[in-house]
Amino acid sequence: MDSEHAAGETPATAGALDGAARDSLPDRLRGFVRGELALATGRPDRMSIGAAIEHNAARFPERVAVLGQGRSITWSGLNALANRIAHRLRAAGIGRGDTVSVLMENRIEHLAAVIGIAKLGAVGGILNTNLRGRPLVHCIEAVGGRKVIVGEELVDALAPVRDRLGLEDGTDYLWLADGTRGQAPAWAADFGRALDDAPAGNPSREREPAGHDPCYYIFTSGTTGLPKAAIMSHGRWFKAAYGFGQMGLALRPGERIYICLPLYHNNALTVAFGSAVLAGASVVLRRRFSASAFWDDVRATGADCFIYIGEMCRYLYNRPARAEDADNPVTKIIGNGLRPDIWQEFKQRFAIPRVVEFYAASEGNAAFVNVFNQDCTIGTTTSPHALVAYDVDNDEILRDARGRCRRAARGEPGLLLTRITPKFAFDGYVDRDASERKVVRDAFRKGDAWFNTGDLVRRVRVRGLARLTPHYQFVDRVGDTFRWKGENVSTTEVAEILNDFDQVRFSNVYGVQVPGAEGRAGMAALALDCPVEAFDGHAFARHVENSLPVYARPVFVRLIPDLDVTDTFKLKKGRLRERSYHPDGDAVLYYRSDAGGYVPLDESIIERIDAGREGL
């Protein structure tokens, strides 16, 4: 491995290698071995999602595949529904390589649509349900969506942008009722009604999709511009499902995994659902996360495990403690972003013996998994990787006199690079230029190529069997992307929107840490075309609300005379991040929905934020 292997790394807190009665080390090792054997002998490069679903339908047809919203469907039923969707799409002209966009909330039909599209060798464009306006149009156009399957619950998001998509009313918009049968809008076909008499048998295929064939696109905010379509191939889906579901989670037939993260996230659609498919487990699918209802729902559904992101865990942790918190059926959880400051307390309070923290990127070529249940780590990897020195203030990799990347000092955070090889291929984005910008070439020797994760990590010390492999801890994101409310936010994308406001000359967008909150809250430094006192915070708020999803809207705004840039005219963010939301002589505004927009940030609000008492 191209990594630093030495003493002196930051220690992780004590790992629970002794396990617990509900989750023993032998079980975890068996899962690890099953996953390794599956990857070695199962040939993910020759598998497809459709074939996996058909296998489950034949092997245990009456076992529940998905339950949620008062409904359930067996593996044979899910396969039949996906087949009906595939047959109707084929009749509408969809075939291998075509893209069908999917705009639906979490429900059984969403999963069936993804499966049905994949069975044709076509590709699903999985749309973020928060997107509106220009970003939504961009995502559909970026992947060349020939049809859009839209749920009744999201018609209002799609209707205003139809005339900008170049699709045909009545034929290219396929509407699916939400629950009780509603009325399809005049511009959409009632796809659900068309499915009623569609064939339920497996559609014929000239050839099974190969591992390198894309099965769907997941949109991710990169470091520049609008959302990018990351390619999820059939092979990568299988590798992720084996790696996370077997090697990591050791998911078994008959267990239930609870999914309340949106299906447009790879955590939900690839990691959690993929793990359930390959294990023959069941999915408890919820529309959205509810901190207040979460544990009661988990108990009621008998979920053995759940998929998380760090923000979700912090919301649960911040809820008032209850006597029954530890009385739940969960034995293990899998996800990313659980931060060290609550890790131990979260496990103890909710009596969860095993946390399978992992690290991966939708477009990346490597994954880290906490196979050995070491606290506060993202685990280990078999992928070749390196930590390199990084100048955070100037947003650049540090190189030596020969132009080669400098290794990060032992025990210090470094920018994570993962080497691109035939075995660890970089599928990247649909936009090949965007893919190339994520590649670091000639990093350590002429001709090598590495994927730039954009994340700082550090090596940590572990104990027991885990010492056989290097373990790491996530530190922070760098550059022009930050996470807020569980979503990646592209600062460039947000800045382009803010610059369209007529009082803004130029903007610099970045994320700032807020006590008691996961990730970083969005903040924008604005250089104005008007006096500070003339700035219309309420009109600016309307512009932001109409143009950006909730998670991408700046929480704070700093009004400044001009923006600082480097010698190469890159915007400087380091000092602005350090000042955070504290005024320091500038006018700083705070977004208050109850006040109608951006209002001056006064000392009383700052005091509440600093104390972690202001709900952001």
N, C-alpha and C positions, 0 to 999 in steps of 0.2 A: 504494500500500500504506500502511496505517496503521502505520508502523514508524519507528524512529530510523535515519536514514541519515547518518552523519557520521564524521569521523576520530576517532581516539582510542579505538576499540574494542579489546578484547583480541585480540592477534594469534593466529591459528592457526599451528601448525607448518607447515613447507613442504609444500605439496600436490604430489602426484606427477602434475602435468599432462602431463609428457612421456610418461606411460604406460609400457608395456612391450610386448615383442614379442607377449606372449600376450593383451594387452588394450589396444588402441590407442585414441587419442583419436577417430579417425574412426569406429571401431566404436561408441564411446559416444555420439557425436553422432548417428549413424544411429539408434541405439536411442531417443535423446531425440526425434528428429524422428518416428520411427514411433509413439511413444507419443502425441505431440502430435496427429499426424494422426488416430490412432485415436480419441482423445477428441473431436476436432473433427468427424469424419465418421461414426464408428461408432455414435453415439447410444447411450451406455450406458443411457439412460433407456428404451430399447426392447429391451434384451437380457436374457437369462436364463441362469443357470448350466446348466440342462438343455440349452438350445439350443447352448451352447458345447461341451458334451461330445458332443452328437450331431454337431456339425460336425467335431470331431476324429475321431470314429468313421468318418465318411464319407470324410474327407480322407486319413487314414493309419491304416487299420484295424489293420494288423499291427505298428505301432510300439508299443514297450513304453510303457505309461502309468505303471505303478507296479511297483516290485520291492522285495521285502523279506521277511525271515523265510523265505528259501529258496523264495519264490514270486514270480511275476510275472504281470501281466495287461496285455493290450493295450488300446488305446483302444476298440476295438470290444467287447472283453470287459468292460471297466469299464462301458461304456454298457449292455450287456446285463444285467449284474448289477444296476445301478441301476434298469433298467426292471422287472426281476422284483420288486424291492423295492417300486417304485411300484405295480405291479399288485396285489400282495398287500395293501398298505396301503389302496388304493382299495377293494378287496373287503371290507376290515375297517371301512369307513366313513369313512376319512380323505379330506378334500377341501380345497379352497382355504381358506386362513386357519386351518386346524387346526394344532395344534402336536404334534409327536412328539419326545419327549426321547430323546437318544442318550447312552448311558453305555458307552463302549468305549475301550480303549486304542488306540494307533496301529496300525491294520491296514487292509488293503484294504477290508474290509467297512464300516469307519467312513466312508471317503470315499464308497463306493457308497450308504450309507444317507443321507448328507447330500444327495447328488445326486438320489436317488430321491424323497426327501421334497420337494425343490425342484421336481421335474418336475410334481408335483401342484398346485403353487401353495400347498403347505403350508409349515410353518416348522419347522426343526430346532432343538430346544433342546439346545445342545452342553454337556454337563455336565462339570465339572471332576472328574477321576477321583480326586482327593484328598479330596473331600468325603464326610463321613459325618454321620449323625444329623440334627440340626435344619437345618444349612445345606443338606444335600442335599434334604430335604423342601421347604424354602423355594424352592429353585431350580426344582423340578418344578412346584410349585403356582403360582409367580409368573408362569409363562408359560402356565398352563392346559394342561399336557401331557395329551393324551388317551390316548396310548400311550407306553410306554417300551421302546426297543430296548436290551437289555442284553447285553453280552458275557459269556461264561462266566467270564472272568477277573475280573469285578467283581460277580458274584452276591452275594458276601458283604457288599458295601457296601450293596446294595439290600434284601436280605432283611430286615434288622432294622427297616426303616422302612415296609414295605409297608402295614401296618395304619393308617398315618397319612396315606395319600395319596388314599384314596377311589376307587381304581381296582379293577377286577375281576380276581381271580385267574383265570388260564387264558386270558383274552382280551386284556387290556390290557398284559400283560408279554410281550414278544416276545424270546425267547432265541436268541442266536447262538453256536454252538460255537466254541471257540478251537482251531484246528488240527484234530487228530483229533476225530472226532465223540464228544462226551460225552453225558451224560444231562441233559436239561432238568429243572429242579426242578418239583415238582408244581404250583406256582403260576404257571408260565410256559408259554406255547406254544413249541414248537420251530419257530422262524421259519425257520431254515436248511432244515429238511426241507420246509417249505411252499414255499420258493423253487425247489425242484428241478424242479417241473413248472409253474412260473409262466411266462407269456408273456415272451419276450425282446424283443419289438418295442417301439418307442417308444410310450408311452401317448398317447392322444388328449388334446388340450387345447382347451377352448372358446376360450381366448385365452392368448397367451403372457404370463407374469408381467411386469408393468411394472417400470420401474426403481425406482419408489418402494415396490414390494411387498417385504416382508421375506422373506429366504431362510433365515436362521437367527439365533438369539440367542446372543451370546457373553456369558458372565457375568464381570463385572468388579467388583472391590471399589471402591465409591465412597468418599465421605468420611464417610458415615454408614451404620449399619445393616448388614444382611446383603447378600450379593452381589446386584448389580443386573443385569438382562438388557439388555445393549446391543443395539440393533437393527442388524443388517447387512442392508441391502437389496441386491437384485440390481444396481442401478445403482452403489452404493458398492463392491460386490465388483469390478465391471468397472473402475471408476475406479482402485481400488487395484491391480488386476492390471496395468492398462496403465501406471499411474504408476510402480509399483515394478519391475515385470517388464520393461517396455520402456524407459521413460525413465531408470530407475535402473540396473537390472541388465543391460539389453540382452541378455536371455536369447534364445537362438536355438534353432530346431528341432534336435533331435538331442542337445542338451546335457542334462546330468543335474544336478538340484538335490537335495541331501541334506537330509532333514528328520528330525531327532531330537527336536525340540520337540513337546510334546503338541498334538494337533489341537484341543483346546479353547482354544488360543491363536490369536488372529488372525494372529500372525506365521506360524504354520504353515498354517492353513486358508485364510486370505485371501491373504496376501502370497506365500508360497512356492508353495502349490498353485495359486492363481489365476494366478501368473506362468507356471507350467508349462503350464497349460491353454491360455492365450492364445498361448504361443509354440510349442506342440506339442512341448515338451520332456518329459523323463521325470523321475519322482520316485523317489528312493531313500528309502523310508520305514522308519524304525526305531522300535521300541517306546519307547525312552527313550535319553537321552544317557549315554554311557559315556566318560569322559575317557581311560581306559586303552586302550580299543579303537578310539577315534574315527579316528585317522589311518590305521591299518591297514585299517579298513573303508572309508574314503574311497578309499584306493588300490585296494582289491580291487574296488570297484564303479565306479571310474572317474568319480567325481563331479567335475564342473567347478566347482561352487559349493555353498555351504550357507547356510542361514538360521541366525542366531544371536541370542542375547541376551547382554548383557555378562557375566553370571555364567558362562555357558558358555565364553566366551573366556578368562576368568580361570582357570577350572579347567584348561583346556588349557595356558595359559601357565605355571601353577604346577607342571605335570608336569616331571619331570627331562628336561633337554634330551637329544636323541638326534641322532646324526650324520645320520640320514635325515629329520630334520624338514622340511627344505626340498624334499625329493624327494616331491612330491605333485602331483596333477593340477589342484588348485584354482587358478583364475585370478581369482576374485572372490567376495566374500561380501556378504550383505545382512542387516541386522538393526538392532537398537538397543541402546544401553547399553554399547558399547565405550568404556571410560574413557581419557582422555588419558594417564594414567600408564603404560599398557602398549601404547598404540596403535601407536607406531612399532616397538617391539621385537617385537610380535606379528606385524606385517606382514613384518618382516625375517627373523625366525626361521623362519616358515613359508612364506616366499617368495610372499606374496599381494600382487599389484600393486594391487588395487583393493578398497576397502572402501566399500560403499554403505550408510553409516549413514543411518537415517531416523528421523523422529519422527512419531508419530501416536497417537491414542487410539481404542479400540474404539468409543466413543460420540461421538467428536469429529467436527468438520466440516472439518478441514484436515490437511495432511501436509507435512512437510519432507523433502527427499531430497538426499543428497550426490551429485548428478549429476556434478559436476566433480572428484570424487575429491580433495577437500581434506581433509587430515588433521585429526582431532580436531574435526570439525563434524558437525552434523545436516543440513547443507546449506541449501537455500533453498526457497522456496515461491512459488506464485502466489496464495496465499490472502491476503486482507486480514487484517492482524494488528497487534498492539501489545504493547509491554512496559510494564507499569505498576508504579509503586512499591508495595512490599509490606512490611508490618510482620510479620516472621516470628514475633517473640515473642508478639504478640497475635493472629496469624493473621487479618489483615484487610488489605484493599486501602486504600491511603492516598488520600484525596480532598481536593480544595481547598475553599475557602470556599463555592463554588457547588454542591458535592456531586459534581463531576466527578472522574474518576480522574486522578491525577497520573502523567505519563510518568516512566519510570525515567530516571535520569541516564545520559548517554551513556557506554557502556562498562561500566556497572554491571548486575548481574543484575536482571531484572524479571520479574514474573508475566506469563506469556504468555496473552493473550486473542486469540481468533480470531473475526472478525466473522461473524455469521449473516446470510446473504443468500439469495435464491432459488437462486443458483448454488452457494453453499456452505451448504447446508441442514444443520440440526442434527437428525438422526434421534432422538438421545437414547436413553432407556430405555423399556421397556414401562411402567414406573411414571412417569406424566406429572408427578407432583409432584416426583419425584426429578430429572427432566429440568429442570424449572423452577429447581431449586436450583443447577444448574450454569450458569445464564444470568445475566450481569451486564447490567442494563438501565440506560439513560441514562448510559452510561459517559463519553462525550465530548460528546454532544448529546442532547437530549430525543428519546426514541423509538428510539434505537439499541439493538441487542442483540448481546452477545458471549458466546461459549463460554469459560468459565473452565477452562483446562487443568489448573490446580492445580500447574503446574511453573514453576520459575525457569529462564530461559535468558538468555544474553548475546550481544550482537553481537560477531563476531570479524572481523579483517582477513584477507583472502585475496588471492591473486595471479592473474595471467593473466585468462582469459575469465571466471573466477568472480567477478571484481570487478564485473561488470555487474549482479549481483543481491546483495542482502544475505545474509550467511551467519551462522549462529548455532551456539552450543554449549550443550548441556544442562548445567545446574548442579545442580539438586536438586528433589525434590518438596517441597511445602509442605503445611501443614494436617494432616489426619487420616489420611493414607495414606502408606505407605512401601513399598519393594520389598525382598524378601528371598528368596533362592533362586529368583529369576526370577519371583516372583509379587507382585502388589499386595496389600498387607495393609491392611484397614480397621481402624484403631485402635478405632473405636467398636464394631465387631462383636466384636473380641477382648475389649474391656472389658466388654461385656454378659455374655460367657461367664464371665470371671473374677469378676464381681460375684455370680455365682450360688454361688460357693464360700462355705460357711457361716462361715468365719473372716475373710472380706474384707468390709469396710464399703463401700469404694469403691476404684476403680482408675483409674489414668491410664496409658495405653499410648502408646508412641512408639518410634521407631527410633533406634538409635545406630550411629555409624560404628565399624568394627572394622578395625584394620590388616590389609591383605592380603586383605580380603573385599569382594565386590561388594555394593552396596546397603547396607542398614542392618539390623542384627540387632534383633529385637524385644525391648523391655524394658518392664516394668510397675512403676510405683510403687504400692504397696498401702498403704492406710490400713486397719488391722486392727480387728476386734472382739474381739481377745484380746491379751494381752501378746506382745511380739515373740518371747520365748523359748518361747512355747507354740505358735507357728505350726508346722503340720505340713507341711513341704516335700514329703514323699513323697506324702501324700494329695492335696495341691494338684497335684502332677505327674500323678497318675492322673486328676484332674478335667480337666486341660488336655489330656492325651493322648486322652481319650475324647470330647472336645468340639471339638477344633481340628485342622486338617491340620498337617503337620509345619512348613511354612513360616510358619504363623501363631502357633506356640507361642512365648511369650517365652523368649528365651535367658537373660535376666537379670531378676532381681526385686529391687527396692529396697523395704525395709520402712520406712515413715515414719509419724510421729504423725498428720499430716493432709495434705490436698492443698491446694495453692495455687490460687486462682481469681482471675479478673479481676473488675472491678466489675460486669460483666454475667454473672458466674458461669460463665464459660468456663474450662476447665482450662488452667493454664499449663504449657507443655511446654519452653519455651526453656532455662531454667536446668537442668532435668533432663537435656536433651539434652547440654548443655555438660559436666555432671558425668559423663555417660556411665555406665560400669560401675564407676568408681572409688568406693570406699565413702564417703570424706569424712565419717566419723563415723557413717554409717548401716550397718545390716546389709544386705549385698547377697548374694543367692543366685545360683547358677549352675546351669543345667540340665545334669545328667550322666546320660545314659541308662544308662551302666555302673554308676552308683552308685544307681540306682533312683529318682532324682528331683532335686529342688533341694537343693543343698548349699551351705554357706558359701563365698564366693569368697575364697580366701586369696592371699597375695602371690605364691606360686609360680605359681598359675594366671594371675594378672594379668600377671606378667612374661612368660609364654608368649604370652598374648593380645597384649600390647603389641608383642612381637617378631614377631607374625604366625605363630607356631609352633603355635598351638592350632587344631585343625581344628574349625570351627563348622558 
